[in-house]
Amino acid sequence: MKIETKRLILRKLEEADFERIFLLDSNPEVMKYIGVPVLTEINESKNVINMIQKQYEENGVGRLGVVEKESGLLIGWSGLKLLTHETNGYKNVLELGYRFLPESWGKGYAVEAGIASLDYGFNGLNAEVIYAYAHSEHEVSNHILRKLGFEKTGEFEEPDGTCFWYELKKEKYI
């Protein structure tokens, strides 16, 4: 599976991506609001990729690697995943997420990749609603979700603080 936008290619993660995923998941700034510890061993990123590849197989959907066309580098990931563990009372629903390396922040990549992911979810997977959530203090991520059209419909507590819960219905997206 491959989705192209003007500046990006979204594709399934491959084992060869492990060094770039390690750069992402070992960065304290990137992981600040995620609620999981930073990776400290490069081989841990191979486990992350294997977990996501398993989601492709079992759920037919999972986060996609985001490659910047200009540089050819993997700059993060974006896309939909099936929430198989209950989150804020929801389970087995599609959730949009993204994570990018700091050097690619502020360039509109999260919105560009988000639009492509939502198009795929609503038109390719025929979803009626897509959910998302972000830490309440993560102003940029909350701004991105609102810019994509998501509406905040609730809040829930995680061990690292309050998260805002968002939803976007197909009829409001089109």
Contact map, one row per residue, 1 for C-alpha under 8 A:
111000000011000000000000000000000000000000000000000000000000000000000000000000000000000000000000000000000000000000000000000000000000000000000000000000000000000000000000000000
111100001111000000000000000000000000000000000000000000000000000000000000000000000000000000000000000000000000000000000000000000000000000000000000000000000000000000000000000000
111110001110000000000000000000000000000000000000000000000000000000000000000000000000000000000000000000000000000000010000000000000000000000000000000000000000000000000000000000
011111111100000000000000000000000000000000000000000000000000000000000000000000000000000000000000000000000000000000010000000000000000000000000000000000000000000000000000000000
001111111000000000000000000000000000000000000000000000000000000000000000000000000000000000000000000000000000000110010000000000000000000000000000000000000000000000000000000000
000111110000000000000000000000000000000000000000000000000000000000000000000000000000000000000000000000000000000000000000000000000000000000000000000000000000000000000000000000
000111111000000000000000000000000000000000000000000000000000000000011100000000000000000000000000000000000000000000000000000000000000000000000000000000000000000000000000000000
000111111100000000000000000000000000000000000000000000000000000001111000000000000000000000000000000000000000100010000000000000000000000000000000000000000000000000000000000000
011110111110000000000000000000000000000000000000000000000000000011111000000000000000000000000000000000000000000000000000000000000000000000000000000000000000000000000000000000
011100011111000000000000000000000000000000000000000000000000000111100000000011000000000000000000000000000000000010000000000000000000000000000000000000000000000000000000000000
111000001111100000000000000000000000000000000000000000000000000111100000000000000000000000000000000000000000000000000000000000000000000000000000000000000000000000000000000000
110000000111110000000000000000000000000000000000000010000000001110000000000000000000000000000000000000000000000000000000000000000000000000000000000000000000000000000000000000
000000000011111010000000000000000000000000000000100110000000001110000000000000000000000000000000000000000000000000000000000000000000000000000000000000000000000000000000000000
000000000001111111000000000000000000000000000000100000000000000000000000000000000000000000000000000000000000000000000000000000000000000000000000000000000000000000000000000000
000000000000111111000000000000000000000000000100110000000000000000000000000000000000000000000000000000000000000000000000000000000000000000000000000000000000000000000000000000
000000000000011111100000000000000000000000000000000000000000000000000000000000000000000000000000000000000000000000000000000000000000000000000000000000000000000000000000000000
000000000000111111111000000000000000000000000000100000000000000000000000010000000000000000000000000000000000000000000000000000000000000000000000000000000000000000000000000000
000000000000011111111100000000000000000001101100100000000000000000000000000000000000000000000000000000000000000000000000000000000000000000000000000000000000000000000000000000
000000000000000111111110000000000000000001001000000000000000000000000000000000000000000000000000000000000000000000000000000000000000000000000000000000000000000000000000000000
000000000000000011111111000000000000000000000000000000000000000000000000011100000000000000000000000000000000000000000000000000000000000000000000000000000000000000000000000000
000000000000000011111111100000000000000000001000000000000000000000000000000100000000000000000000000000000000000000000000000000000000000000000000000000000000000000000000000000
000000000000000001111111110000000000001001011000000000000000000000000000000000000000000000000000000000000000000000000000000000000000000000000000000000000000000000000000000000
000000000000000000111111111000000000000000000000000000000000000000000000000000000000000000000000000010000000000000000000000000000000000000000000000000000000000000000000000000
000000000000000000011111111001000000000000000000000000000000000000000000000100000000000000000000001110000000000000000000000000000000000000000000000000000000000000000000000000
000000000000000000001111111101100000011000001000000000000000000000000000000000000000000000000000000000000000000000000000000000000000000000000000000000000000000000000000000000
000000000000000000000111111100100000011100000000000000000000000000000000000000000000000000000000000000000000000000000000000000000000000000000000000000000000000000000000000000
000000000000000000000011111111100000010000000000000000000000000000000000000000000000000000000000000000000000000000000000000000000000000000000000000000000000000000000000000000
000000000000000000000000111111110000010000000000000000000000000000000000000000000000000000000000000000000000000000000000000000000000000000000000000000000000000000000000000000
000000000000000000000000001111110000000000000000000000000000000000000000000000000000000000000000000001000000000000000000000000000000000000000000000000000000000000000000000000
000000000000000000000001101111111000000000000000000000000000000000000000000000000000000000000000001111000000000000000000000000000000000000000000000000000000000000000000000000
000000000000000000000000111111111111110000000000000000000000000000000000000000000000000000000000000000000000000000000000000000000000000000000000000000000000000000000000000000
000000000000000000000000000111111110000000000000000000000000000000000000000000000000000000000000000000000000000000000000000000000000000000000000000000000000000000000000000000
000000000000000000000000000001111110000000000000000000000000000000000000000000000000000000000000000000000000000000000000000000000000001011000000000000000000000100000000000000
000000000000000000000000000000111111000000000000000000000000000000000000000000000000000000000000000000000000000000000000000000000000001000000000000000000000000000000000000000
000000000000000000000000000000111111100000000000000000000000000000000000000000000000000000000000000000000000000000000000000000000000000000000000000000000000011100000000000000
000000000000000000000000000000100111110000000000000000000000000000000000000000000000000000000000000000000000000000000000000000000000000000000000000000000000000000000000000000
000000000000000000000000000000100011111000000000000000000000000000000000000000000000000000000000000000000000000000000000000000000000000000000000000000000000000000000000000000
000000000000000000000000111100100001111100000000000000000000000000000000000000000000000000000000000000000000000000000000000000000000000000000000000000000000000000000000000000
000000000000000000000100110000000000111111011000000000000000000000000000000000000000000000000000000000000000000000000000000000000000000000000000000000000000000000000000000000
000000000000000000000000010000000000011111010000000000000000000000000000000000000000000000000000000000000000000000000000000000000000000000000000000000000000000000000000000000
000000000000000000000000000000000000001111111000000000000000000000000000000000000000000000000000000000000000000000000000000000000000000000000000000000000000000000000000000000
000000000000000001100100000000000000001111111100000000000000000000000000000000000000000000000000000000000000000000000000000000000000000000000000000000000000000000000000000000
000000000000000001000000000000000000000011111110000000000000000000000000000000000000000000000000000000000000000000000000000000000000000000000000000000000000000000000000000000
000000000000000000000100000000000000001111111111000000000000000000000000000000000000000000000000000000000000000000000000000000000000000000000000000000000000000000000000000000
000000000000000001101100100000000000001011111111100000000000000000000000000000000000000000000000000000000000000000000000000000000000000000000000000000000000000000000000000000
000000000000001001000000000000000000000001111111110000000000000000000000000000000000000000000000000000000000000000000000000000000000000000000000000000000000000000000000000000
000000000000000000000000000000000000000000111111111000000000000000000000000000000000000000000000000000000000000000000000000000000000000000000000000000000000000000000000000000
000000000000000000000000000000000000000000011111111100000000000000000000000000000000000000000000000000000000000000000000000000000000000000000000000000000000000000000000000000
000000000000111011000000000000000000000000001111111110000000000000000000000000000000000000000000000000000000000000000000000000000000000000000000000000000000000000000000000000
000000000000001000000000000000000000000000000111111111000000000000000000000000000000000000000000000000000000000000000000000000000000000000000000000000000000000000000000000000
000000000000000000000000000000000000000000000011111111100000000000000000000000000000000000000000000000000000000000000000000000000000000000000000000000000000000000000000000000
000000000000100000000000000000000000000000000001111111110000011000000000000000000000000000000000000000000000000000000000000000000000000000000000000000000000000000000000000000
000000000001100000000000000000000000000000000000111111111000010000000000000000000000000000000000000000000000000000000000000000000000000000000000000000000000000000000000000000
000000000000000000000000000000000000000000000000011111111100000000000000000000000000000000000000000000000000000000000000000000000000000000000000000000000000000000000000000000
000000000000000000000000000000000000000000000000001111111111110000000000000000001000000000000000000000000000000000000000000000000000000000000000000000000000000000000000000000
000000000000000000000000000000000000000000000000000111111111110000000000000000000000000000000000000000000000000000000000000000000000000000000000000000000000000000000000000000
000000000000000000000000000000000000000000000000000011111111100000000000000000000000000000000000000000000000000000000000000000000000000000000000000000000000000000000000000000
000000000000000000000000000000000000000000000000000001111111000000000000000000000000000000000000000000000000000000000000000000000000000000000000000000000000000000000000000000
000000000000000000000000000000000000000000000000000000111111110000000000000000000100000000000000000000000000000000000000000000000000000000000000000000000000000000000000000000
000000000000000000000000000000000000000000000000000000111111110000000000000000000000000000000000000000000000000000000000000000000000000000000000000000000000000000000000000000
000000000000000000000000000000000000000000000000000000111011111000000000000000011100000000000000000000000000000000000000000000000000000000000000000000000000000000000000000000
000000000000000000000000000000000000000000000000000110110011111100000000000000111100000000000000000000000000000000000000000000000000000000000000000000000000000000000000000000
000000000001100000000000000000000000000000000000000100000000111110000000000011111000000000000000110000000000000000000000000000000000000000000000000000000000000000000000000000
000000000111100000000000000000000000000000000000000000000000011111000000000011100000000000000000000000000000000000000000000000000000000000000000000000000000000000000000000000
000000001111100000000000000000000000000000000000000000000000001111100000011111000000000000000000000000000000000000000000000000000000000000000000000000000000000000000000000000
000000011110000000000000000000000000000000000000000000000000000111110000011111000000000000000000000000000000000010000000000000000000000000000000000000000000000000000000000000
000000011110000000000000000000000000000000000000000000000000000011111001111100000000000000000000000000000000000000000000000000000000000000000000000000000000000000000000000000
000000111000000000000000000000000000000000000000000000000000000001111111111000000000000000000000000000000000000000000000000000000000000000000000000000000000000000000000000000
000000111000000000000000000000000000000000000000000000000000000000111111100000000000000000000000000000000000000000000000000000000000000000000000000000000000000000000000000000
000000100000000000000000000000000000000000000000000000000000000000011111000000000000000000000000000000000000000000000000000000000000000000000000000000000000000000000000000000
000000000000000000000000000000000000000000000000000000000000000000011111100000000000000000000000000000000000000000000000000000000000000000000000000000000000000000000000000000
000000000000000000000000000000000000000000000000000000000000000000111111110000000000000000000000000000000000000000000000000000000000000000000000000000000000000000000000000000
000000000000000000000000000000000000000000000000000000000000000000111011111000000000000000000000000000000000000000000000000000000000000000000000000000000000000000000000000000
000000000000000010010000000000000000000000000000000000000000000011110001111100000000000000000000000000000000000000000000000000000000000000000000000000000000000000000000000000
000000000000000000010000000000000000000000000000000000000000000011110000111110000000000000000000000110010000000000000000000000000000000000000000000000000000000000000000000000
000000000000000000011001000000000000000000000000000000000000000011100000011111000000000000000000011110000000000000000000000000000000000000000000000000000000000000000000000000
000000000100000000000000000000000000000000000000000000000000001111000000001111100000000000000000011100000000000000000000000000000000000000000000000000000000000000000000000000
000000000100000000000000000000000000000000000000000000000000001111000000000111110000000000000001111000000000010011001000000000000000000000000000000000000000000000000000000000
000000000000000000000000000000000000000000000000000000000000011100000000000011111000000000000001110000000000000011001100000000000000000000000000000000000000000000000000000000
000000000000000000000000000000000000000000000000000000000000111000000000000001111100000000000111100000000000000000001000100000000000000000000000000000000000000000000000000000
000000000000000000000000000000000000000000000000000000100000111000000000000000111110000000000111100000000000000000000000000000000000000000000000000000000000000000000000000000
000000000000000000000000000000000000000000000000000000000010110000000000000000011111000000011110000000000000000000000000000000000000000000000000000000000000000000000000000000
000000000000000000000000000000000000000000000000000000000000000000000000000000001111111001111110000000000000000000000000000000000000000000000000000000000000000000000000000000
000000000000000000000000000000000000000000000000000000000000000000000000000000000111110000111000000000000000000000000000000000000000000000000000000000000000000000000000000000
000000000000000000000000000000000000000000000000000000000000000000000000000000000011111000110000000000000000000000000000000000000000000000000000000000000000000000000000000000
000000000000000000000000000000000000000000000000000000000000000000000000000000000011111111110000000000000000000000000000000000000000000000000000000000000000000000000000000000
000000000000000000000000000000000000000000000000000000000000000000000000000000000010111111100000000000000000000000000000000000000000000000000000000000000000000000000000000000
000000000000000000000000000000000000000000000000000000000000000000000000000000000000011111000000000000000000000000000000000000000000000000000000000000000011000000001000000000
000000000000000000000000000000000000000000000000000000000000000000000000000000000000011111100000000000000000000000000000000000000000000000000000000000000000000000000000000000
000000000000000000000000000000000000000000000000000000000000000000000000000000000010011111111000000000000000000000000000000000000000000000000000000000000000000000000000000000
000000000000000000000000000000000000000000000000000000000000000000000000000000000011111011111000000000000000000000000000000000000000000000000000000000000000000000000000000000
000000000000000000000000000000000000000000000000000000000000000000000000000000000111110001111100000000000000000000000000000000000000000000000000000000000000000000000000000000
000000000000000000000000000000000000000000000000000000000000000000000000000000000111000001111110000000000000000000000000000000000110000000000000000000000000000000000000000000
000000000000000000000000000000000000000000000000000000000000000000000000000000011110000000011111000000000000000000000000000000101110000000000000000000000000000000000000000000
000000000000000000000000000000000000000000000000000000000000000000000000000000011110000000001111100000000000000000000000000000000111000000000000000000000000000000000000000000
000000000000000000000000000000000000000000000000000000000000000000000000000001111000000000000111110000000000000001001100000000000111000000000000000000000000000000000000000000
000000000000000000000000000000000000000000000000000000000000001000000000000001111000000000000011111000000000000000000000000000000001100000000000000000000000000000000000000000
000000000000000000000000000000000000000000000000000000000000001000000000000111100000000000000001111100000000010001000000000000000000000000000000000000000000000000000000000000
000000000000000000000001000001000000000000000000000000000000000000000000000111000000000000000000111110000000010000000000000000000000000000000000000000000000000000000000000000
000000000000000000000001000001000000000000000000000000000000000000000000001110000000000000000000011111011000010000000000000000000000000000000000000000000000000000000000000000
000000000000000000000011000001000000000000000000000000000000000000000000001100000000000000000000001111111000000000000000000000000000000000000000000000000000000000000000000000
000000000000000000000000000011000000000000000000000000000000000000000000000000000000000000000000000111111000000000000000000000000000000000000000000000000000000000000000000000
000000000000000000000000000000000000000000000000000000000000000000000000000000000000000000000000000011111000000000000000000000000000000000000000000000000000000000000000000000
000000000000000000000000000000000000000000000000000000000000000000000000001000000000000000000000000111111110100000000000000000000000000000000000000000000000000000000000000000
000000000000000000000000000000000000000000000000000000000000000000000000000000000000000000000000000111111111100000000000000000000000000000000000000000000000000000000000000000
000000000000000000000000000000000000000000000000000000000000000000000000000000000000000000000000000000011111100000000000000000000000000000000000000000000000000000000000000000
000000000000000000000000000000000000000000000000000000000000000000000000000000000000000000000000000000011111100000000000000000000000000000000000000000000000000000000000000000
000000000000000000000000000000000000000000000000000000000000000000000000000000000000000000000000000000001111111100000000000000000000000000000000000000000000000000000000000000
000000010000000000000000000000000000000000000000000000000000000000000000000000000000000000000000000000011111111110000000000000000000000000000000000000000000000000000000000000
000000000000000000000000000000000000000000000000000000000000000000000000000001000000000000000000011100000001111111000000000000000000000000000001000000000000000000000000000000
000000000000000000000000000000000000000000000000000000000000000000000000000000000000000000000000000000000001111111100000000000000000000000000001001100000000000000000000000000
000010000000000000000000000000000000000000000000000000000000000000000000000000000000000000000000000000000001111111110000000000000000000000000000000000000000000000000000000000
000010010100000000000000000000000000000000000000000000000000000001000000000001100000000000000000000000000000111111111000000000000000000000000000000000000000000000000000000000
000000000000000000000000000000000000000000000000000000000000000000000000000001100000000000000001010000000000011111111100000000000000000000000000000100000000000000000000000000
000000000000000000000000000000000000000000000000000000000000000000000000000000000000000000000000000000000000001111111110000000000000000000000000000100000000000000000000000000
001110000000000000000000000000000000000000000000000000000000000000000000000000000000000000000000000000000000000111111111000000000000000000000000000000000000000000000000000000
000000000000000000000000000000000000000000000000000000000000000000000000000001110000000000000001000000000000000011111111100000000000000000000000000000000000000000000000000000
000000000000000000000000000000000000000000000000000000000000000000000000000000100000000000000001000000000000000001111111110000000100000000000000000000000000000000000000000000
000000000000000000000000000000000000000000000000000000000000000000000000000000000000000000000000000000000000000000111111111100000000000000000000000000000000000000000000000000
000000000000000000000000000000000000000000000000000000000000000000000000000000000000000000000000000000000000000000011111111110000000000000000000000000000000000000000000000000
000000000000000000000000000000000000000000000000000000000000000000000000000000010000000000000000000000000000000000001111111111100100000000000000000000000000000000000000000000
000000000000000000000000000000000000000000000000000000000000000000000000000000000000000000000000000000000000000000000111111111111000000000000000000000000000000000000000010000
000000000000000000000000000000000000000000000000000000000000000000000000000000000000000000000000000000000000000000000011111111100000000000000000000000000000000000000000000000
000000000000000000000000000000000000000000000000000000000000000000000000000000000000000000000000000000000000000000000011111111000000000000000000000000000000000000000000000000
000000000000000000000000000000000000000000000000000000000000000000000000000000000000000000000000000000000000000000000001111111100000000000000000000000000000000000000000000000
000000000000000000000000000000000000000000000000000000000000000000000000000000000000000000000000000000000000000000000000111111110000000000000000000000000000000000000000000000
000000000000000000000000000000000000000000000000000000000000000000000000000000000000000000000100000000000000000000000000111011111100000000000000000000000000000000000000010000
000000000000000000000000000000000000000000000000000000000000000000000000000000000000000000000000000000000000000000000000010001111100000000000000000000000000000000000000111000
000000000000000000000000000000000000000000000000000000000000000000000000000000000000000000000100000000000000000000000000010000111110000000000000000000000000000000000011110000
000000000000000000000000000000000000000000000000000000000000000000000000000000000000000000001111000000000000000000000100100000111111000000000000000000000000000000000011110000
000000000000000000000000000000000000000000000000000000000000000000000000000000000000000000001111000000000000000000000000000000001111100000000000000001000000000000001111000000
000000000000000000000000000000000000000000000000000000000000000000000000000000000000000000000011100000000000000000000000000000000111110000000000100001000000000000001110000000
000000000000000000000000000000000000000000000000000000000000000000000000000000000000000000000000100000000000000000000000000000000011111000000000000000000000000000111100000000
000000000000000000000000000000000000000000000000000000000000000000000000000000000000000000000000000000000000000000000000000000000001111101001100000000000000000000111000000000
000000000000000000000000000000001100000000000000000000000000000000000000000000000000000000000000000000000000000000000000000000000000111111000100000000000000000011110000000000
000000000000000000000000000000000000000000000000000000000000000000000000000000000000000000000000000000000000000000000000000000000000011111100100000000000000000011110000000000
000000000000000000000000000000001000000000000000000000000000000000000000000000000000000000000000000000000000000000000000000000000000001111100000000000000000000000000000000000
000000000000000000000000000000001000000000000000000000000000000000000000000000000000000000000000000000000000000000000000000000000000011111111100000000000000000000000000000000
000000000000000000000000000000000000000000000000000000000000000000000000000000000000000000000000000000000000000000000000000000000000000111111110000000000000000000000000000000
000000000000000000000000000000000000000000000000000000000000000000000000000000000000000000000000000000000000000000000000000000000000000001111111000000000000000000000000000000
000000000000000000000000000000000000000000000000000000000000000000000000000000000000000000000000000000000000000000000000000000000000010001111111100000000000000000000000000000
000000000000000000000000000000000000000000000000000000000000000000000000000000000000000000000000000000000000000000000000000000000000011101111111110000000000000000000000000000
000000000000000000000000000000000000000000000000000000000000000000000000000000000000000000000000000000000000000000000000000000000000000000111111111000000000000000000000000000
000000000000000000000000000000000000000000000000000000000000000000000000000000000000000000000000000000000000011000000000000000000000000000011111111100000000000000000000000000
000000000000000000000000000000000000000000000000000000000000000000000000000000000000000000000000000000000000000000000000000000000001000000001111111111000000000000000100000000
000000000000000000000000000000000000000000000000000000000000000000000000000000000000000000000000000000000000000000000000000000000000000000000111111111100000000000000000000000
000000000000000000000000000000000000000000000000000000000000000000000000000000000000000000000000000000000000001000000000000000000000000000000011111111000000000000000000000000
000000000000000000000000000000000000000000000000000000000000000000000000000000000000000000000000000000000000001001100000000000000000000000000001111111000000000000000000000000
000000000000000000000000000000000000000000000000000000000000000000000000000000000000000000000000000000000000000000000000000000000000000000000000111111100000000000000001000110
000000000000000000000000000000000000000000000000000000000000000000000000000000000000000000000000000000000000000000000000000000000011000000000000111111110000000000000111000000
000000000000000000000000000000000000000000000000000000000000000000000000000000000000000000000000000000000000000000000000000000000000000000000000010011111000000000000111000000
000000000000000000000000000000000000000000000000000000000000000000000000000000000000000000000000000000000000000000000000000000000000000000000000000001111100000000011110000000
000000000000000000000000000000000000000000000000000000000000000000000000000000000000000000000000000000000000000000000000000000000000000000000000000000111110000000011110000000
000000000000000000000000000000000000000000000000000000000000000000000000000000000000000000000000000000000000000000000000000000000000000000000000000000011111000000011100000000
000000000000000000000000000000000000000000000000000000000000000000000000000000000000000100000000000000000000000000000000000000000000000000000000000000001111100001111000000000
000000000000000000000000000000000000000000000000000000000000000000000000000000000000000100000000000000000000000000000000000000000000000000000000000000000111110001111000000000
000000000000000000000000000000000000000000000000000000000000000000000000000000000000000000000000000000000000000000000000000000000000000000000000000000000011111111100000000000
000000000000000000000000000000000010000000000000000000000000000000000000000000000000000000000000000000000000000000000000000000000000000000000000000000000001111111100000000000
000000000000000000000000000000000010000000000000000000000000000000000000000000000000000000000000000000000000000000000000000000000000000000000000000000000000111110000000000000
000000000000000000000000000000001010000000000000000000000000000000000000000000000000000000000000000000000000000000000000000000000000000000000000000000000000111111000000000000
000000000000000000000000000000000000000000000000000000000000000000000000000000000000000000000000000000000000000000000000000000000000001100000000000000000000111111100000000000
000000000000000000000000000000000000000000000000000000000000000000000000000000000000000000000000000000000000000000000000000000000000001100000000000000000011110111110000000000
000000000000000000000000000000000000000000000000000000000000000000000000000000000000000000000000000000000000000000000000000000000000111100000000000000000011110011111000000000
000000000000000000000000000000000000000000000000000000000000000000000000000000000000000000000000000000000000000000000000000000000000111100000000000000011111000001111100000000
000000000000000000000000000000000000000000000000000000000000000000000000000000000000000100000000000000000000000000000000000000000011110000000000000000011111000000111110000000
000000000000000000000000000000000000000000000000000000000000000000000000000000000000000000000000000000000000000000000000000000000011100000000000100001111100000000011111000000
000000000000000000000000000000000000000000000000000000000000000000000000000000000000000000000000000000000000000000000000000000001111000000000000000001111000000000001111100000
000000000000000000000000000000000000000000000000000000000000000000000000000000000000000000000000000000000000000000000000000000001110000000000000000011100000000000000111110110
000000000000000000000000000000000000000000000000000000000000000000000000000000000000000000000000000000000000000000000000000000011100000000000000000000000000000000000011111110
000000000000000000000000000000000000000000000000000000000000000000000000000000000000000000000000000000000000000000000000010000111100000000000000000000000000000000000001111111
000000000000000000000000000000000000000000000000000000000000000000000000000000000000000000000000000000000000000000000000000000010000000000000000000000000000000000000000111111
000000000000000000000000000000000000000000000000000000000000000000000000000000000000000000000000000000000000000000000000000000000000000000000000000010000000000000000001111111
000000000000000000000000000000000000000000000000000000000000000000000000000000000000000000000000000000000000000000000000000000000000000000000000000010000000000000000001111111
000000000000000000000000000000000000000000000000000000000000000000000000000000000000000000000000000000000000000000000000000000000000000000000000000000000000000000000000011111
